[in-house]
Amino acid sequence: MPRDIIILACADCKRRNYNTTKNKKKHPAKMELKKYCPFCQTHVVHKETK
C-alpha cells in the first residue's frame, strides 16, 4: 500500500487535530501544513507525528 495514514499535530498546543494520507515513496520527509486549530482558534502550522 503506497499511501499511509498520518496524524497532524498543532505546533503551538501539540494537540492532534487532523488525519490525512501521504505517499511515503514520493515524499519521505515529514509533512507540514498550515491548518485551523480549533483549540488555539487560529491558523497554525501542523506537523506530521507518529
C-alpha distance matrix in Angstrom:
0.0 3.8 5.7 7.4 10.6 13.7 17.3 20.2 23.6 27.0 28.6 32.1 31.9 28.6 27.5 23.9 24.1 20.8 17.1 14.8 11.3 10.9 9.2 10.0 10.4 13.0 14.5 14.7 17.9 18.4 18.7 22.1 23.1 26.6 26.4 29.1 29.7 31.6 33.1 34.5 35.2 34.3 31.6 30.2 27.5 24.5 22.5 19.0 19.5 17.8
3.8 0.0 3.8 6.6 10.2 12.6 16.4 18.7 22.3 25.4 26.7 30.3 30.5 27.3 26.6 23.1 23.2 19.9 16.5 13.6 9.8 8.3 5.7 6.8 6.9 9.2 10.9 11.6 14.8 15.7 15.9 19.4 20.5 24.1 24.4 27.3 28.2 30.5 32.1 33.1 33.7 32.5 29.5 28.1 25.2 22.4 20.3 17.1 18.2 17.1
5.7 3.8 0.0 3.8 6.9 9.4 13.1 15.4 19.0 22.1 23.8 27.2 27.3 24.3 23.3 19.7 19.6 16.1 12.7 9.8 6.1 5.3 4.5 6.6 8.5 9.9 10.4 11.4 13.9 13.9 13.5 16.7 17.5 20.9 20.9 23.7 24.6 26.7 28.5 29.5 30.0 29.0 26.1 24.8 22.1 19.2 17.5 14.3 15.6 14.8
7.4 6.6 3.8 0.0 3.8 6.3 10.1 12.8 16.3 19.6 21.4 24.7 24.5 21.3 20.3 16.7 17.0 13.9 10.5 8.4 5.4 5.7 6.5 7.1 10.0 11.8 11.2 11.2 13.1 12.4 12.3 15.5 16.6 20.0 19.7 22.3 22.6 24.7 26.1 27.3 28.2 27.4 24.8 23.2 20.5 17.3 15.3 11.9 12.4 11.3
10.6 10.2 6.9 3.8 0.0 3.8 7.0 10.1 13.4 16.9 19.1 22.2 21.6 18.5 17.0 13.4 13.5 10.5 6.9 5.7 4.4 6.8 9.2 9.9 13.3 14.5 13.2 13.3 14.3 12.5 11.9 14.4 15.1 18.1 17.3 19.4 19.5 21.3 22.6 24.1 25.0 24.5 22.2 20.8 18.5 15.0 13.6 10.3 10.6 9.8
13.7 12.6 9.4 6.3 3.8 0.0 3.8 6.7 9.9 13.4 15.4 18.6 18.2 15.0 14.0 10.5 11.1 8.5 5.8 5.5 5.6 7.2 10.1 10.2 13.9 14.7 12.5 12.2 12.2 9.7 9.1 11.3 12.3 15.3 14.8 17.0 16.8 19.0 20.0 21.1 22.4 21.7 19.4 17.6 15.2 11.6 9.9 6.5 7.0 7.1
17.3 16.4 13.1 10.1 7.0 3.8 0.0 3.8 6.6 10.2 12.5 15.4 14.6 11.5 10.2 6.7 7.7 5.9 4.6 6.5 8.4 10.4 13.6 13.6 17.4 17.9 15.2 14.9 14.0 10.7 9.8 10.8 11.4 13.7 12.7 14.4 13.6 15.6 16.4 17.7 19.1 18.8 16.9 15.0 13.1 9.3 8.2 5.7 5.6 6.7
20.2 18.7 15.4 12.8 10.1 6.7 3.8 0.0 3.8 6.8 9.2 12.2 12.0 9.4 8.6 5.8 6.2 5.1 6.2 7.7 10.2 11.5 15.0 15.0 18.7 18.5 15.4 15.4 13.7 10.1 8.4 8.1 8.3 10.2 9.4 11.3 10.6 13.2 14.0 14.6 16.1 15.4 13.4 11.3 9.3 5.5 5.2 4.6 6.0 8.8
23.6 22.3 19.0 16.3 13.4 9.9 6.6 3.8 0.0 3.8 6.4 8.8 8.3 5.6 5.3 4.1 5.8 7.1 9.2 11.4 13.9 15.2 18.5 18.2 21.9 21.6 18.3 17.9 15.6 11.8 10.7 9.4 9.8 10.7 9.9 10.9 9.1 11.8 11.5 12.0 14.2 13.8 12.4 9.9 8.5 5.1 5.4 6.4 6.5 9.6
27.0 25.4 22.1 19.6 16.9 13.4 10.2 6.8 3.8 0.0 3.8 5.5 5.8 4.8 5.5 6.4 7.1 9.1 12.0 14.0 16.8 17.9 21.2 21.0 24.5 23.8 20.4 20.2 17.5 13.8 12.2 9.9 9.6 9.2 8.5 8.9 6.8 9.9 9.3 8.8 11.3 10.6 9.5 6.7 6.4 4.5 6.5 9.1 9.8 13.1
28.6 26.7 23.8 21.4 19.1 15.4 12.5 9.2 6.4 3.8 0.0 3.8 6.1 5.5 8.2 9.6 10.8 12.5 15.1 16.6 18.9 19.3 22.3 21.6 24.9 24.1 20.4 20.0 16.8 13.3 12.3 9.6 10.3 9.8 10.5 11.4 9.7 12.9 11.8 10.3 13.1 11.8 10.6 7.0 5.9 5.6 6.5 9.8 10.5 14.1
32.1 30.3 27.2 24.7 22.2 18.6 15.4 12.2 8.8 5.5 3.8 0.0 3.8 5.7 8.3 11.0 12.0 14.5 17.5 19.5 22.1 22.8 25.9 25.4 28.7 27.9 24.2 23.8 20.6 17.1 16.0 13.2 13.3 11.9 12.0 11.7 9.3 11.8 9.9 7.9 11.2 10.4 10.4 7.4 8.2 8.6 10.3 13.4 13.7 17.0
31.9 30.5 27.3 24.5 21.6 18.2 14.6 12.0 8.3 5.8 6.1 3.8 0.0 3.9 5.6 9.0 10.4 13.5 16.6 19.2 22.1 23.3 26.6 26.1 29.7 29.2 25.7 25.1 22.2 18.5 17.6 15.2 15.1 14.0 13.2 12.2 8.9 10.5 7.8 7.2 10.9 11.4 12.1 9.7 10.7 10.1 11.6 14.0 13.5 16.3
28.6 27.3 24.3 21.3 18.5 15.0 11.5 9.4 5.6 4.8 5.5 5.7 3.9 0.0 3.8 6.5 9.0 11.8 14.3 16.8 19.4 20.6 23.7 23.0 26.6 26.4 22.9 22.0 19.4 15.6 15.1 13.4 14.0 13.9 13.3 13.1 10.2 12.1 10.1 10.3 13.6 13.8 13.7 10.8 10.6 8.7 9.2 10.9 9.8 12.5
27.5 26.6 23.3 20.3 17.0 14.0 10.2 8.6 5.3 5.5 8.2 8.3 5.6 3.8 0.0 3.8 6.1 9.4 12.1 15.1 18.1 20.0 23.3 23.1 26.8 26.8 23.5 22.9 20.7 16.9 15.9 14.5 14.4 14.2 12.6 12.0 8.7 9.9 8.3 9.8 12.6 13.5 13.6 11.6 11.8 9.4 10.4 11.5 10.4 12.5
23.9 23.1 19.7 16.7 13.4 10.5 6.7 5.8 4.1 6.4 9.6 11.0 9.0 6.5 3.8 0.0 3.8 6.2 8.4 11.6 14.6 16.7 20.1 20.1 23.8 24.0 21.0 20.6 18.8 15.1 13.9 13.1 13.0 13.6 11.8 11.8 9.4 10.8 10.4 12.2 14.2 14.9 14.3 12.5 12.0 8.7 9.3 9.3 8.3 10.2
24.1 23.2 19.6 17.0 13.5 11.1 7.7 6.2 5.8 7.1 10.8 12.0 10.4 9.0 6.1 3.8 0.0 3.8 7.2 10.3 13.9 16.3 20.0 20.6 24.3 24.1 21.3 21.5 19.9 16.2 14.3 13.1 11.9 12.0 9.4 9.0 7.1 8.2 9.1 11.1 12.2 12.8 12.2 11.3 11.5 8.5 10.3 10.7 10.9 13.0
20.8 19.9 16.1 13.9 10.5 8.5 5.9 5.1 7.1 9.1 12.5 14.5 13.5 11.8 9.4 6.2 3.8 0.0 3.8 6.6 10.3 12.9 16.7 17.7 21.3 21.0 18.5 19.1 17.9 14.6 12.3 11.8 10.5 11.4 9.0 9.7 9.3 10.8 12.5 14.1 14.6 14.7 13.1 12.4 11.8 8.6 10.0 9.5 10.5 12.3
17.1 16.5 12.7 10.5 6.9 5.8 4.6 6.2 9.2 12.0 15.1 17.5 16.6 14.3 12.1 8.4 7.2 3.8 0.0 3.8 7.2 10.3 13.9 15.1 18.7 18.8 16.7 17.3 16.8 13.9 11.9 12.6 11.9 13.7 11.9 13.2 13.1 14.5 16.2 17.9 18.4 18.3 16.5 15.6 14.4 10.9 11.1 9.4 10.1 11.1
14.8 13.6 9.8 8.4 5.7 5.5 6.5 7.7 11.4 14.0 16.6 19.5 19.2 16.8 15.1 11.6 10.3 6.6 3.8 0.0 3.8 7.0 10.6 12.4 15.7 15.5 13.8 15.0 15.0 12.6 10.4 11.7 11.0 13.5 12.2 14.4 15.1 17.0 19.0 20.2 20.5 19.8 17.4 16.6 14.8 11.7 11.6 9.6 11.3 12.3
11.3 9.8 6.1 5.4 4.4 5.6 8.4 10.2 13.9 16.8 18.9 22.1 22.1 19.4 18.1 14.6 13.9 10.3 7.2 3.8 0.0 3.8 7.1 9.2 12.3 12.4 11.2 12.6 13.4 11.9 10.3 12.6 12.6 15.7 15.2 17.7 18.6 20.7 22.6 23.7 24.0 23.1 20.4 19.3 17.0 14.0 13.1 10.4 12.2 12.6
10.9 8.3 5.3 5.7 6.8 7.2 10.4 11.5 15.2 17.9 19.3 22.8 23.3 20.6 20.0 16.7 16.3 12.9 10.3 7.0 3.8 0.0 3.8 6.0 8.9 8.7 7.5 9.2 10.5 9.9 8.6 11.6 12.3 15.8 16.2 19.3 20.4 23.0 24.7 25.3 25.8 24.4 21.3 19.9 17.1 14.5 13.0 10.4 12.6 13.1
9.2 5.7 4.5 6.5 9.2 10.1 13.6 15.0 18.5 21.2 22.3 25.9 26.6 23.7 23.3 20.1 20.0 16.7 13.9 10.6 7.1 3.8 0.0 3.8 5.5 5.7 6.1 7.9 10.4 11.1 10.7 14.1 15.3 18.9 19.6 22.9 24.1 26.7 28.4 28.8 29.5 27.9 24.7 23.1 20.1 17.7 15.8 13.1 15.1 15.1
10.0 6.8 6.6 7.1 9.9 10.2 13.6 15.0 18.2 21.0 21.6 25.4 26.1 23.0 23.1 20.1 20.6 17.7 15.1 12.4 9.2 6.0 3.8 0.0 3.8 5.5 5.0 4.9 8.0 9.3 10.2 14.0 16.0 19.7 20.8 24.1 24.9 27.7 28.9 29.2 30.3 28.7 25.6 23.5 20.2 17.8 15.1 12.2 13.7 13.4
10.4 6.9 8.5 10.0 13.3 13.9 17.4 18.7 21.9 24.5 24.9 28.7 29.7 26.6 26.8 23.8 24.3 21.3 18.7 15.7 12.3 8.9 5.5 3.8 0.0 3.8 5.8 6.1 9.8 12.1 13.1 16.8 18.8 22.5 23.9 27.3 28.3 31.2 32.5 32.7 33.7 31.9 28.6 26.6 23.2 21.1 18.5 15.7 17.3 17.0
13.0 9.2 9.9 11.8 14.5 14.7 17.9 18.5 21.6 23.8 24.1 27.9 29.2 26.4 26.8 24.0 24.1 21.0 18.8 15.5 12.4 8.7 5.7 5.5 3.8 0.0 3.8 6.3 9.2 11.6 11.9 15.2 16.9 20.5 22.2 25.8 27.2 30.3 31.8 31.7 32.4 30.2 26.8 25.0 21.6 20.0 17.7 15.6 18.0 18.4
14.5 10.9 10.4 11.2 13.2 12.5 15.2 15.4 18.3 20.4 20.4 24.2 25.7 22.9 23.5 21.0 21.3 18.5 16.7 13.8 11.2 7.5 6.1 5.0 5.8 3.8 0.0 3.8 5.6 7.9 8.2 11.6 13.7 17.4 19.3 22.9 24.1 27.4 28.7 28.3 29.3 27.1 23.7 21.6 18.1 16.5 14.1 12.2 14.8 15.6
14.7 11.6 11.4 11.2 13.3 12.2 14.9 15.4 17.9 20.2 20.0 23.8 25.1 22.0 22.9 20.6 21.5 19.1 17.3 15.0 12.6 9.2 7.9 4.9 6.1 6.3 3.8 0.0 3.8 6.7 8.7 12.3 15.2 18.9 20.8 24.2 24.9 28.1 28.9 28.7 30.1 28.1 24.9 22.4 18.7 16.9 13.8 11.5 13.3 13.7
17.9 14.8 13.9 13.1 14.3 12.2 14.0 13.7 15.6 17.5 16.8 20.6 22.2 19.4 20.7 18.8 19.9 17.9 16.8 15.0 13.4 10.5 10.4 8.0 9.8 9.2 5.6 3.8 0.0 3.8 6.4 9.5 12.8 16.3 18.5 21.9 22.5 25.9 26.5 25.9 27.5 25.3 22.2 19.4 15.6 14.2 11.0 9.4 11.6 12.9
18.4 15.7 13.9 12.4 12.5 9.7 10.7 10.1 11.8 13.8 13.3 17.1 18.5 15.6 16.9 15.1 16.2 14.6 13.9 12.6 11.9 9.9 11.1 9.3 12.1 11.6 7.9 6.7 3.8 0.0 3.8 6.7 10.2 13.6 15.5 18.7 19.0 22.3 22.8 22.3 24.0 22.1 19.1 16.2 12.6 10.7 7.3 5.7 8.2 10.1
18.7 15.9 13.5 12.3 11.9 9.1 9.8 8.4 10.7 12.2 12.3 16.0 17.6 15.1 15.9 13.9 14.3 12.3 11.9 10.4 10.3 8.6 10.7 10.2 13.1 11.9 8.2 8.7 6.4 3.8 0.0 3.8 6.7 10.3 12.2 15.6 16.4 19.8 20.8 20.2 21.4 19.4 16.2 13.7 10.2 8.4 6.0 5.4 9.0 11.6
22.1 19.4 16.7 15.5 14.4 11.3 10.8 8.1 9.4 9.9 9.6 13.2 15.2 13.4 14.5 13.1 13.1 11.8 12.6 11.7 12.6 11.6 14.1 14.0 16.8 15.2 11.6 12.3 9.5 6.7 3.8 0.0 3.8 6.9 9.3 12.8 13.7 17.3 18.2 17.2 18.3 16.0 12.7 10.1 6.5 5.6 4.6 6.4 10.0 13.4
23.1 20.5 17.5 16.6 15.1 12.3 11.4 8.3 9.8 9.6 10.3 13.3 15.1 14.0 14.4 13.0 11.9 10.5 11.9 11.0 12.6 12.3 15.3 16.0 18.8 16.9 13.7 15.2 12.8 10.2 6.7 3.8 0.0 3.8 6.0 9.7 11.4 15.0 16.6 15.5 15.9 13.4 9.9 8.3 5.5 5.3 6.7 8.7 12.2 15.6
26.6 24.1 20.9 20.0 18.1 15.3 13.7 10.2 10.7 9.2 9.8 11.9 14.0 13.9 14.2 13.6 12.0 11.4 13.7 13.5 15.7 15.8 18.9 19.7 22.5 20.5 17.4 18.9 16.3 13.6 10.3 6.9 3.8 0.0 3.8 7.1 9.3 12.9 14.5 13.0 13.0 10.1 6.4 5.4 4.2 5.8 8.7 11.5 14.6 18.2
26.4 24.4 20.9 19.7 17.3 14.8 12.7 9.4 9.9 8.5 10.5 12.0 13.2 13.3 12.6 11.8 9.4 9.0 11.9 12.2 15.2 16.2 19.6 20.8 23.9 22.2 19.3 20.8 18.5 15.5 12.2 9.3 6.0 3.8 0.0 3.8 6.5 9.7 11.9 11.1 10.6 8.4 5.3 5.7 6.2 6.4 9.9 12.2 14.8 18.1
29.1 27.3 23.7 22.3 19.4 17.0 14.4 11.3 10.9 8.9 11.4 11.7 12.2 13.1 12.0 11.8 9.0 9.7 13.2 14.4 17.7 19.3 22.9 24.1 27.3 25.8 22.9 24.2 21.9 18.7 15.6 12.8 9.7 7.1 3.8 0.0 3.8 6.3 9.0 8.3 7.1 5.7 4.2 6.1 8.4 8.7 12.4 14.8 16.8 19.9
29.7 28.2 24.6 22.6 19.5 16.8 13.6 10.6 9.1 6.8 9.7 9.3 8.9 10.2 8.7 9.4 7.1 9.3 13.1 15.1 18.6 20.4 24.1 24.9 28.3 27.2 24.1 24.9 22.5 19.0 16.4 13.7 11.4 9.3 6.5 3.8 0.0 3.8 5.5 5.4 5.6 5.8 6.0 6.5 8.9 8.5 12.0 14.3 15.5 18.5
31.6 30.5 26.7 24.7 21.3 19.0 15.6 13.2 11.8 9.9 12.9 11.8 10.5 12.1 9.9 10.8 8.2 10.8 14.5 17.0 20.7 23.0 26.7 27.7 31.2 30.3 27.4 28.1 25.9 22.3 19.8 17.3 15.0 12.9 9.7 6.3 3.8 0.0 3.8 5.7 4.8 7.2 8.8 10.1 12.7 12.1 15.4 17.4 18.1 20.7
33.1 32.1 28.5 26.1 22.6 20.0 16.4 14.0 11.5 9.3 11.8 9.9 7.8 10.1 8.3 10.4 9.1 12.5 16.2 19.0 22.6 24.7 28.4 28.9 32.5 31.8 28.7 28.9 26.5 22.8 20.8 18.2 16.6 14.5 11.9 9.0 5.5 3.8 0.0 3.8 5.4 8.2 10.4 10.6 13.3 12.7 15.6 17.7 17.8 20.4
34.5 33.1 29.5 27.3 24.1 21.1 17.7 14.6 12.0 8.8 10.3 7.9 7.2 10.3 9.8 12.2 11.1 14.1 17.9 20.2 23.7 25.3 28.8 29.2 32.7 31.7 28.3 28.7 25.9 22.3 20.2 17.2 15.5 13.0 11.1 8.3 5.4 5.7 3.8 0.0 3.8 5.5 8.1 8.2 11.4 11.9 15.0 17.8 18.4 21.4
35.2 33.7 30.0 28.2 25.0 22.4 19.1 16.1 14.2 11.3 13.1 11.2 10.9 13.6 12.6 14.2 12.2 14.6 18.4 20.5 24.0 25.8 29.5 30.3 33.7 32.4 29.3 30.1 27.5 24.0 21.4 18.3 15.9 13.0 10.6 7.1 5.6 4.8 5.4 3.8 0.0 3.8 7.2 9.0 12.6 13.4 16.9 19.6 20.7 23.7
34.3 32.5 29.0 27.4 24.5 21.7 18.8 15.4 13.8 10.6 11.8 10.4 11.4 13.8 13.5 14.9 12.8 14.7 18.3 19.8 23.1 24.4 27.9 28.7 31.9 30.2 27.1 28.1 25.3 22.1 19.4 16.0 13.4 10.1 8.4 5.7 5.8 7.2 8.2 5.5 3.8 0.0 3.8 6.2 10.0 11.6 15.3 18.4 20.0 23.4
31.6 29.5 26.1 24.8 22.2 19.4 16.9 13.4 12.4 9.5 10.6 10.4 12.1 13.7 13.6 14.3 12.2 13.1 16.5 17.4 20.4 21.3 24.7 25.6 28.6 26.8 23.7 24.9 22.2 19.1 16.2 12.7 9.9 6.4 5.3 4.2 6.0 8.8 10.4 8.1 7.2 3.8 0.0 3.8 7.1 9.1 12.8 15.9 18.1 21.6
30.2 28.1 24.8 23.2 20.8 17.6 15.0 11.3 9.9 6.7 7.0 7.4 9.7 10.8 11.6 12.5 11.3 12.4 15.6 16.6 19.3 19.9 23.1 23.5 26.6 25.0 21.6 22.4 19.4 16.2 13.7 10.1 8.3 5.4 5.7 6.1 6.5 10.1 10.6 8.2 9.0 6.2 3.8 0.0 3.8 6.3 9.7 13.1 15.2 18.9
27.5 25.2 22.1 20.5 18.5 15.2 13.1 9.3 8.5 6.4 5.9 8.2 10.7 10.6 11.8 12.0 11.5 11.8 14.4 14.8 17.0 17.1 20.1 20.2 23.2 21.6 18.1 18.7 15.6 12.6 10.2 6.5 5.5 4.2 6.2 8.4 8.9 12.7 13.3 11.4 12.6 10.0 7.1 3.8 0.0 3.8 6.5 10.1 12.7 16.4
24.5 22.4 19.2 17.3 15.0 11.6 9.3 5.5 5.1 4.5 5.6 8.6 10.1 8.7 9.4 8.7 8.5 8.6 10.9 11.7 14.0 14.5 17.7 17.8 21.1 20.0 16.5 16.9 14.2 10.7 8.4 5.6 5.3 5.8 6.4 8.7 8.5 12.1 12.7 11.9 13.4 11.6 9.1 6.3 3.8 0.0 3.8 6.9 9.3 12.9
22.5 20.3 17.5 15.3 13.6 9.9 8.2 5.2 5.4 6.5 6.5 10.3 11.6 9.2 10.4 9.3 10.3 10.0 11.1 11.6 13.1 13.0 15.8 15.1 18.5 17.7 14.1 13.8 11.0 7.3 6.0 4.6 6.7 8.7 9.9 12.4 12.0 15.4 15.6 15.0 16.9 15.3 12.8 9.7 6.5 3.8 0.0 3.8 6.4 10.1
19.0 17.1 14.3 11.9 10.3 6.5 5.7 4.6 6.4 9.1 9.8 13.4 14.0 10.9 11.5 9.3 10.7 9.5 9.4 9.6 10.4 10.4 13.1 12.2 15.7 15.6 12.2 11.5 9.4 5.7 5.4 6.4 8.7 11.5 12.2 14.8 14.3 17.4 17.7 17.8 19.6 18.4 15.9 13.1 10.1 6.9 3.8 0.0 3.8 7.0
19.5 18.2 15.6 12.4 10.6 7.0 5.6 6.0 6.5 9.8 10.5 13.7 13.5 9.8 10.4 8.3 10.9 10.5 10.1 11.3 12.2 12.6 15.1 13.7 17.3 18.0 14.8 13.3 11.6 8.2 9.0 10.0 12.2 14.6 14.8 16.8 15.5 18.1 17.8 18.4 20.7 20.0 18.1 15.2 12.7 9.3 6.4 3.8 0.0 3.8
17.8 17.1 14.8 11.3 9.8 7.1 6.7 8.8 9.6 13.1 14.1 17.0 16.3 12.5 12.5 10.2 13.0 12.3 11.1 12.3 12.6 13.1 15.1 13.4 17.0 18.4 15.6 13.7 12.9 10.1 11.6 13.4 15.6 18.2 18.1 19.9 18.5 20.7 20.4 21.4 23.7 23.4 21.6 18.9 16.4 12.9 10.1 7.0 3.8 0.0
